Amino acid sequence: MLDFRSDEYYMNQALRQARQADAADEVPIGAVIVKDGEVIGRAYNQVETLNDATAHAEILAITQASSKLNNWRLNGATMYVTKEPCPMCAGAIMNSRIEKVVFGLHDTNAGGCGGAFNIHSQEGLLHNFEIKGGFMELESLEIIQSFFQRRRQEKKDAKKSNQLLE
């Protein structure tokens, strides 16, 4: 039986958001913010849709959660996100006072929560937050890999099509 207050339950909601991003032809990353057992923010990447480099799932979910609570401080909240937050998002998580981040896929190239940077635990910053990385990592990986494989295939197909027209 699925516990409706478990990390697995909320991560599945974040994965649902990632699938929505995929359907919108956005890099499929989804985020959900929970406080006291209630989802207060949910979003997926919308960088291309909004033509906004800051429209990452985490940022959009923080904005939604802050609006719902009518407070920029999200003390006691947990964010579930399908990929390790980048430095920009890790900074926003820190500034919004989120208590914990549970993420799926590690990002050793550009992750801000231990992958490439350790913003979550940097001494001297206003707030530190707990992380739980690699949670349901395979599910997150499958969505991202599928997206980029499809993108590469579309580029190959377009190149072949252009060669045929020449």
Secondary structure as UniProt FT lines:
FT   TURN            4..5
FT   HELIX           7..23
FT   TURN            24..25
FT   STRAND          30..35
FT   TURN            36..37
FT   STRAND          38..44
FT   HELIX           47..50
FT   TURN            53..54
FT   HELIX           57..69
FT   TURN            75..76
FT   STRAND          78..83
FT   HELIX           87..95
FT   TURN            96..97
FT   STRAND          100..105
FT   TURN            108..110
FT   TURN            114..115
FT   HELIX           119..121
FT   TURN            123..124
FT   STRAND          130..132
FT   TURN            135..136
FT   HELIX           137..165
//
